[in-house]
Amino acid sequence: MIEILDTRELAQAKQTGALVGGILQDLKGRTAVGTNLLDIDQWTKELIVGAGAQSCYVDYEASFGRGPFGHYICTAVNDAVLHGKPSDYKLADGDLLTLDLAVSLGGIAADAAISFVVGENAAPEDLAMIDATRRALDAGIAAAVPRARVGDISRAIGTVLGAAGYPINTEFGGHGIGSTMHQDPHVANTGRPGRGYKLRPGLLLALEPWVMQDTAELVTDEDGWTLRSVTGCRTAHTEHTIAITADGPEILTRA
């Protein structure tokens, strides 16, 4: 399903996006060496409920996961990159953490992710990888103009990631979003320009460049959800929900 939102729904999408972006920045500000991932999950629940919103994750079931997710945020550490299920783990100095959050408010969902290093000892290669996903996201957003195609976004993202030297997995990527969290079209993190769905004003897309340092192959953790790099290398993931407008792309999840 591909949804095109009307004026009222787009106004609501802006509110939802602002909430998601604000929660992620709040959580980042609270997170420090020694923070337990389960505490981050509880803080997220409190912020969502306090805003009168609904979690897109807690009851979510998907073919790539085992049973309901059961938590309010994805917390991926070091070699984990996607769908990180919060566990009883205390963050250490130098851990690379990704927080991925999707929330629905007023019937419209928004989805975003940030990666950052916890503590003071950030490895240069980790910072470079995070920066590459941010630059790739910027390139993808810039390509998301009316009458462009999904393949143009994919090509823009993939060009940045490839130039930075990272292998690219196309199994998981960006997606349409609206009244539900995951919709068509799929937006791979590399692709051919001029191919795929033609972008129209009113379309919402969650764009999410993610990479693993030395592999494109994933392995599923014993928890049935968390996806890790098969080699144990570090990973990074950055995501925004954007709206396609007549004047160009608008970022909805910027805090």
MIDRENGU-105351 format. One record per residue (C-alpha): residue number from 1; residue in three letters; x, y, z. Coordinates in steps of 0.5 Angstrom, whole numbers. Example, Ala and Ser with C-alpha at 12.3 -4.5 7.8 and 13.67 -1.06 7.14 Angstrom:
<pt><i>1</i><aa>Ala</aa><px>25</px><py>-9</py><pz>16</pz></pt>
<pt><i>2</i><aa>Ser</aa><px>27</px><py>-2</py><pz>14</pz></pt>
END
This chain:
<pt><i>1</i><aa>Met</aa><px>0</px><py>0</py><pz>0</pz></pt>
<pt><i>2</i><aa>Ile</aa><px>2</px><py>7</py><pz>-2</pz></pt>
<pt><i>3</i><aa>Glu</aa><px>-1</px><py>13</py><pz>2</pz></pt>
<pt><i>4</i><aa>Ile</aa><px>-2</px><py>20</py><pz>-1</pz></pt>
<pt><i>5</i><aa>Leu</aa><px>-3</px><py>24</py><pz>5</pz></pt>
<pt><i>6</i><aa>Asp</aa><px>-8</px><py>30</py><pz>5</pz></pt>
<pt><i>7</i><aa>Thr</aa><px>-7</px><py>37</py><pz>8</pz></pt>
<pt><i>8</i><aa>Arg</aa><px>-10</px><py>35</py><pz>15</pz></pt>
<pt><i>9</i><aa>Glu</aa><px>-6</px><py>29</py><pz>15</pz></pt>
<pt><i>10</i><aa>Leu</aa><px>1</px><py>32</py><pz>13</pz></pt>
<pt><i>11</i><aa>Ala</aa><px>0</px><py>37</py><pz>19</pz></pt>
<pt><i>12</i><aa>Gln</aa><px>-1</px><py>31</py><pz>24</pz></pt>
<pt><i>13</i><aa>Ala</aa><px>5</px><py>28</py><pz>21</pz></pt>
<pt><i>14</i><aa>Lys</aa><px>9</px><py>34</py><pz>23</pz></pt>
<pt><i>15</i><aa>Gln</aa><px>7</px><py>34</py><pz>30</pz></pt>
<pt><i>16</i><aa>Thr</aa><px>8</px><py>26</py><pz>30</pz></pt>
<pt><i>17</i><aa>Gly</aa><px>15</px><py>28</py><pz>27</pz></pt>
<pt><i>18</i><aa>Ala</aa><px>17</px><py>33</py><pz>32</pz></pt>
<pt><i>19</i><aa>Leu</aa><px>15</px><py>28</py><pz>38</pz></pt>
<pt><i>20</i><aa>Val</aa><px>20</px><py>23</py><pz>35</pz></pt>
<pt><i>21</i><aa>Gly</aa><px>25</px><py>27</py><pz>34</pz></pt>
<pt><i>22</i><aa>Gly</aa><px>24</px><py>30</py><pz>41</pz></pt>
<pt><i>23</i><aa>Ile</aa><px>24</px><py>24</py><pz>44</pz></pt>
<pt><i>24</i><aa>Leu</aa><px>31</px><py>21</py><pz>41</pz></pt>
<pt><i>25</i><aa>Gln</aa><px>34</px><py>28</py><pz>43</pz></pt>
<pt><i>26</i><aa>Asp</aa><px>32</px><py>27</py><pz>50</pz></pt>
<pt><i>27</i><aa>Leu</aa><px>34</px><py>20</py><pz>51</pz></pt>
<pt><i>28</i><aa>Lys</aa><px>41</px><py>22</py><pz>48</pz></pt>
<pt><i>29</i><aa>Gly</aa><px>42</px><py>27</py><pz>53</pz></pt>
<pt><i>30</i><aa>Arg</aa><px>40</px><py>22</py><pz>59</pz></pt>
<pt><i>31</i><aa>Thr</aa><px>44</px><py>16</py><pz>56</pz></pt>
<pt><i>32</i><aa>Ala</aa><px>51</px><py>16</py><pz>59</pz></pt>
<pt><i>33</i><aa>Val</aa><px>56</px><py>10</py><pz>61</pz></pt>
<pt><i>34</i><aa>Gly</aa><px>53</px><py>5</py><pz>66</pz></pt>
<pt><i>35</i><aa>Thr</aa><px>46</px><py>7</py><pz>63</pz></pt>
<pt><i>36</i><aa>Asn</aa><px>42</px><py>0</py><pz>62</pz></pt>
<pt><i>37</i><aa>Leu</aa><px>38</px><py>-1</py><pz>56</pz></pt>
<pt><i>38</i><aa>Leu</aa><px>32</px><py>-3</py><pz>60</pz></pt>
<pt><i>39</i><aa>Asp</aa><px>32</px><py>4</py><pz>63</pz></pt>
<pt><i>40</i><aa>Ile</aa><px>32</px><py>7</py><pz>56</pz></pt>
<pt><i>41</i><aa>Asp</aa><px>26</px><py>3</py><pz>54</pz></pt>
<pt><i>42</i><aa>Gln</aa><px>22</px><py>5</py><pz>60</pz></pt>
<pt><i>43</i><aa>Trp</aa><px>24</px><py>12</py><pz>59</pz></pt>
<pt><i>44</i><aa>Thr</aa><px>21</px><py>12</py><pz>52</pz></pt>
<pt><i>45</i><aa>Lys</aa><px>15</px><py>9</py><pz>54</pz></pt>
<pt><i>46</i><aa>Glu</aa><px>14</px><py>14</py><pz>59</pz></pt>
<pt><i>47</i><aa>Leu</aa><px>15</px><py>20</py><pz>54</pz></pt>
<pt><i>48</i><aa>Ile</aa><px>10</px><py>16</py><pz>49</pz></pt>
<pt><i>49</i><aa>Val</aa><px>5</px><py>15</py><pz>54</pz></pt>
<pt><i>50</i><aa>Gly</aa><px>6</px><py>22</py><pz>57</pz></pt>
<pt><i>51</i><aa>Ala</aa><px>5</px><py>25</py><pz>50</pz></pt>
<pt><i>52</i><aa>Gly</aa><px>-2</px><py>21</py><pz>49</pz></pt>
<pt><i>53</i><aa>Ala</aa><px>2</px><py>17</py><pz>43</pz></pt>
<pt><i>54</i><aa>Gln</aa><px>2</px><py>10</py><pz>41</pz></pt>
<pt><i>55</i><aa>Ser</aa><px>8</px><py>6</py><pz>40</pz></pt>
<pt><i>56</i><aa>Cys</aa><px>9</px><py>3</py><pz>34</pz></pt>
<pt><i>57</i><aa>Tyr</aa><px>14</px><py>-3</py><pz>36</pz></pt>
<pt><i>58</i><aa>Val</aa><px>11</px><py>-6</py><pz>43</pz></pt>
<pt><i>59</i><aa>Asp</aa><px>6</px><py>-10</py><pz>39</pz></pt>
<pt><i>60</i><aa>Tyr</aa><px>9</px><py>-11</py><pz>33</pz></pt>
<pt><i>61</i><aa>Glu</aa><px>10</px><py>-17</py><pz>29</pz></pt>
<pt><i>62</i><aa>Ala</aa><px>14</px><py>-18</py><pz>23</pz></pt>
<pt><i>63</i><aa>Ser</aa><px>16</px><py>-24</py><pz>19</pz></pt>
<pt><i>64</i><aa>Phe</aa><px>23</px><py>-22</py><pz>20</pz></pt>
<pt><i>65</i><aa>Gly</aa><px>22</px><py>-22</py><pz>28</pz></pt>
<pt><i>66</i><aa>Arg</aa><px>20</px><py>-28</py><pz>33</pz></pt>
<pt><i>67</i><aa>Gly</aa><px>13</px><py>-26</py><pz>36</pz></pt>
<pt><i>68</i><aa>Pro</aa><px>11</px><py>-19</py><pz>39</pz></pt>
<pt><i>69</i><aa>Phe</aa><px>17</px><py>-14</py><pz>39</pz></pt>
<pt><i>70</i><aa>Gly</aa><px>15</px><py>-13</py><pz>47</pz></pt>
<pt><i>71</i><aa>His</aa><px>19</px><py>-6</py><pz>47</pz></pt>
<pt><i>72</i><aa>Tyr</aa><px>18</px><py>1</py><pz>46</pz></pt>
<pt><i>73</i><aa>Ile</aa><px>25</px><py>3</py><pz>42</pz></pt>
<pt><i>74</i><aa>Cys</aa><px>30</px><py>-1</py><pz>39</pz></pt>
<pt><i>75</i><aa>Thr</aa><px>37</px><py>0</py><pz>42</pz></pt>
<pt><i>76</i><aa>Ala</aa><px>43</px><py>-3</py><pz>38</pz></pt>
<pt><i>77</i><aa>Val</aa><px>50</px><py>-3</py><pz>41</pz></pt>
<pt><i>78</i><aa>Asn</aa><px>56</px><py>-4</py><pz>37</pz></pt>
<pt><i>79</i><aa>Asp</aa><px>55</px><py>-10</py><pz>32</pz></pt>
<pt><i>80</i><aa>Ala</aa><px>48</px><py>-10</py><pz>33</pz></pt>
<pt><i>81</i><aa>Val</aa><px>45</px><py>-5</py><pz>27</pz></pt>
<pt><i>82</i><aa>Leu</aa><px>37</px><py>-6</py><pz>26</pz></pt>
<pt><i>83</i><aa>His</aa><px>31</px><py>-8</py><pz>31</pz></pt>
<pt><i>84</i><aa>Gly</aa><px>36</px><py>-8</py><pz>37</pz></pt>
<pt><i>85</i><aa>Lys</aa><px>31</px><py>-11</py><pz>43</pz></pt>
<pt><i>86</i><aa>Pro</aa><px>33</px><py>-8</py><pz>49</pz></pt>
<pt><i>87</i><aa>Ser</aa><px>36</px><py>-12</py><pz>54</pz></pt>
<pt><i>88</i><aa>Asp</aa><px>39</px><py>-12</py><pz>61</pz></pt>
<pt><i>89</i><aa>Tyr</aa><px>46</px><py>-9</py><pz>59</pz></pt>
<pt><i>90</i><aa>Lys</aa><px>49</px><py>-3</py><pz>62</pz></pt>
<pt><i>91</i><aa>Leu</aa><px>53</px><py>1</py><pz>57</pz></pt>
<pt><i>92</i><aa>Ala</aa><px>60</px><py>2</py><pz>57</pz></pt>
<pt><i>93</i><aa>Asp</aa><px>65</px><py>8</py><pz>55</pz></pt>
<pt><i>94</i><aa>Gly</aa><px>66</px><py>7</py><pz>48</pz></pt>
<pt><i>95</i><aa>Asp</aa><px>60</px><py>3</py><pz>46</pz></pt>
<pt><i>96</i><aa>Leu</aa><px>57</px><py>5</py><pz>39</pz></pt>
<pt><i>97</i><aa>Leu</aa><px>49</px><py>6</py><pz>40</pz></pt>
<pt><i>98</i><aa>Thr</aa><px>43</px><py>7</py><pz>36</pz></pt>
<pt><i>99</i><aa>Leu</aa><px>36</px><py>9</py><pz>38</pz></pt>
<pt><i>100</i><aa>Asp</aa><px>31</px><py>7</py><pz>33</pz></pt>
<pt><i>101</i><aa>Leu</aa><px>24</px><py>10</py><pz>35</pz></pt>
<pt><i>102</i><aa>Ala</aa><px>17</px><py>10</py><pz>31</pz></pt>
<pt><i>103</i><aa>Val</aa><px>11</px><py>13</py><pz>34</pz></pt>
<pt><i>104</i><aa>Ser</aa><px>4</px><py>14</py><pz>32</pz></pt>
<pt><i>105</i><aa>Leu</aa><px>0</px><py>20</py><pz>34</pz></pt>
<pt><i>106</i><aa>Gly</aa><px>-7</px><py>22</py><pz>32</pz></pt>
<pt><i>107</i><aa>Gly</aa><px>-7</px><py>17</py><pz>27</pz></pt>
<pt><i>108</i><aa>Ile</aa><px>0</px><py>18</py><pz>23</pz></pt>
<pt><i>109</i><aa>Ala</aa><px>6</px><py>15</py><pz>25</pz></pt>
<pt><i>110</i><aa>Ala</aa><px>14</px><py>18</py><pz>24</pz></pt>
<pt><i>111</i><aa>Asp</aa><px>20</px><py>14</py><pz>25</pz></pt>
<pt><i>112</i><aa>Ala</aa><px>27</px><py>16</py><pz>26</pz></pt>
<pt><i>113</i><aa>Ala</aa><px>34</px><py>13</py><pz>28</pz></pt>
<pt><i>114</i><aa>Ile</aa><px>40</px><py>16</py><pz>31</pz></pt>
<pt><i>115</i><aa>Ser</aa><px>47</px><py>13</py><pz>32</pz></pt>
<pt><i>116</i><aa>Phe</aa><px>52</px><py>16</py><pz>37</pz></pt>
<pt><i>117</i><aa>Val</aa><px>58</px><py>14</py><pz>42</pz></pt>
<pt><i>118</i><aa>Val</aa><px>57</px><py>13</py><pz>49</pz></pt>
<pt><i>119</i><aa>Gly</aa><px>62</px><py>16</py><pz>54</pz></pt>
<pt><i>120</i><aa>Glu</aa><px>69</px><py>20</py><pz>52</pz></pt>
<pt><i>121</i><aa>Asn</aa><px>73</px><py>15</py><pz>48</pz></pt>
<pt><i>122</i><aa>Ala</aa><px>70</px><py>15</py><pz>41</pz></pt>
<pt><i>123</i><aa>Ala</aa><px>74</px><py>11</py><pz>36</pz></pt>
<pt><i>124</i><aa>Pro</aa><px>75</px><py>15</py><pz>30</pz></pt>
<pt><i>125</i><aa>Glu</aa><px>73</px><py>10</py><pz>25</pz></pt>
<pt><i>126</i><aa>Asp</aa><px>66</px><py>10</py><pz>29</pz></pt>
<pt><i>127</i><aa>Leu</aa><px>65</px><py>17</py><pz>28</pz></pt>
<pt><i>128</i><aa>Ala</aa><px>67</px><py>17</py><pz>21</pz></pt>
<pt><i>129</i><aa>Met</aa><px>62</px><py>11</py><pz>20</pz></pt>
<pt><i>130</i><aa>Ile</aa><px>56</px><py>15</py><pz>23</pz></pt>
<pt><i>131</i><aa>Asp</aa><px>58</px><py>21</py><pz>19</pz></pt>
<pt><i>132</i><aa>Ala</aa><px>58</px><py>17</py><pz>13</pz></pt>
<pt><i>133</i><aa>Thr</aa><px>51</px><py>15</py><pz>14</pz></pt>
<pt><i>134</i><aa>Arg</aa><px>49</px><py>22</py><pz>16</pz></pt>
<pt><i>135</i><aa>Arg</aa><px>52</px><py>25</py><pz>9</pz></pt>
<pt><i>136</i><aa>Ala</aa><px>48</px><py>19</py><pz>6</pz></pt>
<pt><i>137</i><aa>Leu</aa><px>42</px><py>21</py><pz>9</pz></pt>
<pt><i>138</i><aa>Asp</aa><px>43</px><py>28</py><pz>7</pz></pt>
<pt><i>139</i><aa>Ala</aa><px>44</px><py>26</py><pz>0</pz></pt>
<pt><i>140</i><aa>Gly</aa><px>38</px><py>22</py><pz>0</pz></pt>
<pt><i>141</i><aa>Ile</aa><px>33</px><py>27</py><pz>2</pz></pt>
<pt><i>142</i><aa>Ala</aa><px>36</px><py>32</py><pz>-3</pz></pt>
<pt><i>143</i><aa>Ala</aa><px>34</px><py>27</py><pz>-8</pz></pt>
<pt><i>144</i><aa>Ala</aa><px>27</px><py>27</py><pz>-6</pz></pt>
<pt><i>145</i><aa>Val</aa><px>24</px><py>32</py><pz>-10</pz></pt>
<pt><i>146</i><aa>Pro</aa><px>17</px><py>31</py><pz>-14</pz></pt>
<pt><i>147</i><aa>Arg</aa><px>17</px><py>27</py><pz>-20</pz></pt>
<pt><i>148</i><aa>Ala</aa><px>24</px><py>24</py><pz>-18</pz></pt>
<pt><i>149</i><aa>Arg</aa><px>24</px><py>16</py><pz>-17</pz></pt>
<pt><i>150</i><aa>Val</aa><px>25</px><py>12</py><pz>-11</pz></pt>
<pt><i>151</i><aa>Gly</aa><px>31</px><py>10</py><pz>-15</pz></pt>
<pt><i>152</i><aa>Asp</aa><px>34</px><py>17</py><pz>-15</pz></pt>
<pt><i>153</i><aa>Ile</aa><px>34</px><py>17</py><pz>-8</pz></pt>
<pt><i>154</i><aa>Ser</aa><px>37</px><py>10</py><pz>-7</pz></pt>
<pt><i>155</i><aa>Arg</aa><px>43</px><py>12</py><pz>-12</pz></pt>
<pt><i>156</i><aa>Ala</aa><px>44</px><py>18</py><pz>-8</pz></pt>
<pt><i>157</i><aa>Ile</aa><px>45</px><py>14</py><pz>-1</pz></pt>
<pt><i>158</i><aa>Gly</aa><px>49</px><py>9</py><pz>-4</pz></pt>
<pt><i>159</i><aa>Thr</aa><px>54</px><py>13</py><pz>-8</pz></pt>
<pt><i>160</i><aa>Val</aa><px>56</px><py>16</py><pz>-1</pz></pt>
<pt><i>161</i><aa>Leu</aa><px>56</px><py>10</py><pz>3</pz></pt>
<pt><i>162</i><aa>Gly</aa><px>60</px><py>7</py><pz>-3</pz></pt>
<pt><i>163</i><aa>Ala</aa><px>65</px><py>12</py><pz>-4</pz></pt>
<pt><i>164</i><aa>Ala</aa><px>66</px><py>12</py><pz>4</pz></pt>
<pt><i>165</i><aa>Gly</aa><px>68</px><py>4</py><pz>3</pz></pt>
<pt><i>166</i><aa>Tyr</aa><px>62</px><py>1</py><pz>6</pz></pt>
<pt><i>167</i><aa>Pro</aa><px>59</px><py>-5</py><pz>4</pz></pt>
<pt><i>168</i><aa>Ile</aa><px>51</px><py>-4</py><pz>3</pz></pt>
<pt><i>169</i><aa>Asn</aa><px>46</px><py>-9</py><pz>4</pz></pt>
<pt><i>170</i><aa>Thr</aa><px>39</px><py>-8</py><pz>0</pz></pt>
<pt><i>171</i><aa>Glu</aa><px>35</px><py>-13</py><pz>4</pz></pt>
<pt><i>172</i><aa>Phe</aa><px>33</px><py>-8</py><pz>9</pz></pt>
<pt><i>173</i><aa>Gly</aa><px>32</px><py>0</py><pz>8</pz></pt>
<pt><i>174</i><aa>Gly</aa><px>28</px><py>6</py><pz>8</pz></pt>
<pt><i>175</i><aa>His</aa><px>20</px><py>5</py><pz>7</pz></pt>
<pt><i>176</i><aa>Gly</aa><px>14</px><py>9</py><pz>6</pz></pt>
<pt><i>177</i><aa>Ile</aa><px>10</px><py>11</py><pz>12</pz></pt>
<pt><i>178</i><aa>Gly</aa><px>3</px><py>14</py><pz>14</pz></pt>
<pt><i>179</i><aa>Ser</aa><px>-3</px><py>11</py><pz>18</pz></pt>
<pt><i>180</i><aa>Thr</aa><px>2</px><py>5</py><pz>19</pz></pt>
<pt><i>181</i><aa>Met</aa><px>9</px><py>4</py><pz>20</pz></pt>
<pt><i>182</i><aa>His</aa><px>12</px><py>0</py><pz>14</pz></pt>
<pt><i>183</i><aa>Gln</aa><px>9</px><py>1</py><pz>8</pz></pt>
<pt><i>184</i><aa>Asp</aa><px>11</px><py>1</py><pz>0</pz></pt>
<pt><i>185</i><aa>Pro</aa><px>15</px><py>3</py><pz>-3</pz></pt>
<pt><i>186</i><aa>His</aa><px>21</px><py>0</py><pz>-1</pz></pt>
<pt><i>187</i><aa>Val</aa><px>27</px><py>5</py><pz>-1</pz></pt>
<pt><i>188</i><aa>Ala</aa><px>34</px><py>1</py><pz>-2</pz></pt>
<pt><i>189</i><aa>Asn</aa><px>40</px><py>4</py><pz>0</pz></pt>
<pt><i>190</i><aa>Thr</aa><px>43</px><py>3</py><pz>-7</pz></pt>
<pt><i>191</i><aa>Gly</aa><px>40</px><py>3</py><pz>-13</pz></pt>
<pt><i>192</i><aa>Arg</aa><px>39</px><py>5</py><pz>-20</pz></pt>
<pt><i>193</i><aa>Pro</aa><px>37</px><py>12</py><pz>-22</pz></pt>
<pt><i>194</i><aa>Gly</aa><px>30</px><py>13</py><pz>-26</pz></pt>
<pt><i>195</i><aa>Arg</aa><px>27</px><py>7</py><pz>-23</pz></pt>
<pt><i>196</i><aa>Gly</aa><px>21</px><py>5</py><pz>-19</pz></pt>
<pt><i>197</i><aa>Tyr</aa><px>15</px><py>9</py><pz>-16</pz></pt>
<pt><i>198</i><aa>Lys</aa><px>15</px><py>17</py><pz>-18</pz></pt>
<pt><i>199</i><aa>Leu</aa><px>15</px><py>21</py><pz>-12</pz></pt>
<pt><i>200</i><aa>Arg</aa><px>9</px><py>26</py><pz>-11</pz></pt>
<pt><i>201</i><aa>Pro</aa><px>7</px><py>31</py><pz>-6</pz></pt>
<pt><i>202</i><aa>Gly</aa><px>4</px><py>28</py><pz>0</pz></pt>
<pt><i>203</i><aa>Leu</aa><px>8</px><py>22</py><pz>0</pz></pt>
<pt><i>204</i><aa>Leu</aa><px>12</px><py>20</py><pz>7</pz></pt>
<pt><i>205</i><aa>Leu</aa><px>18</px><py>17</py><pz>7</pz></pt>
<pt><i>206</i><aa>Ala</aa><px>23</px><py>14</py><pz>12</pz></pt>
<pt><i>207</i><aa>Leu</aa><px>30</px><py>14</py><pz>9</pz></pt>
<pt><i>208</i><aa>Glu</aa><px>35</px><py>10</py><pz>13</pz></pt>
<pt><i>209</i><aa>Pro</aa><px>42</px><py>9</py><pz>11</pz></pt>
<pt><i>210</i><aa>Trp</aa><px>45</px><py>4</py><pz>15</pz></pt>
<pt><i>211</i><aa>Val</aa><px>52</px><py>0</py><pz>14</pz></pt>
<pt><i>212</i><aa>Met</aa><px>57</px><py>-5</py><pz>18</pz></pt>
<pt><i>213</i><aa>Gln</aa><px>64</px><py>-3</py><pz>18</pz></pt>
<pt><i>214</i><aa>Asp</aa><px>67</px><py>-9</py><pz>13</pz></pt>
<pt><i>215</i><aa>Thr</aa><px>61</px><py>-14</py><pz>11</pz></pt>
<pt><i>216</i><aa>Ala</aa><px>54</px><py>-13</py><pz>8</pz></pt>
<pt><i>217</i><aa>Glu</aa><px>51</px><py>-20</py><pz>11</pz></pt>
<pt><i>218</i><aa>Leu</aa><px>47</px><py>-20</py><pz>17</pz></pt>
<pt><i>219</i><aa>Val</aa><px>46</px><py>-25</py><pz>23</pz></pt>
<pt><i>220</i><aa>Thr</aa><px>39</px><py>-26</py><pz>27</pz></pt>
<pt><i>221</i><aa>Asp</aa><px>41</px><py>-26</py><pz>35</pz></pt>
<pt><i>222</i><aa>Glu</aa><px>38</px><py>-31</py><pz>39</pz></pt>
<pt><i>223</i><aa>Asp</aa><px>33</px><py>-26</py><pz>42</pz></pt>
<pt><i>224</i><aa>Gly</aa><px>29</px><py>-27</py><pz>35</pz></pt>
<pt><i>225</i><aa>Trp</aa><px>30</px><py>-20</py><pz>33</pz></pt>
<pt><i>226</i><aa>Thr</aa><px>36</px><py>-16</py><pz>34</pz></pt>
<pt><i>227</i><aa>Leu</aa><px>40</px><py>-16</py><pz>27</pz></pt>
<pt><i>228</i><aa>Arg</aa><px>48</px><py>-16</py><pz>28</pz></pt>
<pt><i>229</i><aa>Ser</aa><px>54</px><py>-16</py><pz>23</pz></pt>
<pt><i>230</i><aa>Val</aa><px>56</px><py>-23</py><pz>21</pz></pt>
<pt><i>231</i><aa>Thr</aa><px>63</px><py>-21</py><pz>23</pz></pt>
<pt><i>232</i><aa>Gly</aa><px>62</px><py>-18</py><pz>29</pz></pt>
<pt><i>233</i><aa>Cys</aa><px>64</px><py>-11</py><pz>26</pz></pt>
<pt><i>234</i><aa>Arg</aa><px>61</px><py>-4</py><pz>29</pz></pt>
<pt><i>235</i><aa>Thr</aa><px>55</px><py>-1</py><pz>25</pz></pt>
<pt><i>236</i><aa>Ala</aa><px>51</px><py>5</py><pz>25</pz></pt>
<pt><i>237</i><aa>His</aa><px>44</px><py>8</py><pz>23</pz></pt>
<pt><i>238</i><aa>Thr</aa><px>41</px><py>14</py><pz>21</pz></pt>
<pt><i>239</i><aa>Glu</aa><px>34</px><py>16</py><pz>19</pz></pt>
<pt><i>240</i><aa>His</aa><px>29</px><py>21</py><pz>18</pz></pt>
<pt><i>241</i><aa>Thr</aa><px>22</px><py>21</py><pz>16</pz></pt>
<pt><i>242</i><aa>Ile</aa><px>21</px><py>26</py><pz>11</pz></pt>
<pt><i>243</i><aa>Ala</aa><px>15</px><py>29</py><pz>7</pz></pt>
<pt><i>244</i><aa>Ile</aa><px>15</px><py>30</py><pz>-1</pz></pt>
<pt><i>245</i><aa>Thr</aa><px>12</px><py>37</py><pz>-2</pz></pt>
<pt><i>246</i><aa>Ala</aa><px>11</px><py>41</py><pz>-8</pz></pt>
<pt><i>247</i><aa>Asp</aa><px>17</px><py>45</py><pz>-6</pz></pt>
<pt><i>248</i><aa>Gly</aa><px>22</px><py>39</py><pz>-4</pz></pt>
<pt><i>249</i><aa>Pro</aa><px>23</px><py>35</py><pz>1</pz></pt>
<pt><i>250</i><aa>Glu</aa><px>21</px><py>37</py><pz>9</pz></pt>
<pt><i>251</i><aa>Ile</aa><px>25</px><py>33</py><pz>14</pz></pt>
<pt><i>252</i><aa>Leu</aa><px>19</px><py>32</py><pz>20</pz></pt>
<pt><i>253</i><aa>Thr</aa><px>23</px><py>28</py><pz>25</pz></pt>
<pt><i>254</i><aa>Arg</aa><px>29</px><py>34</py><pz>26</pz></pt>
<pt><i>255</i><aa>Ala</aa><px>29</px><py>36</py><pz>34</pz></pt>
END
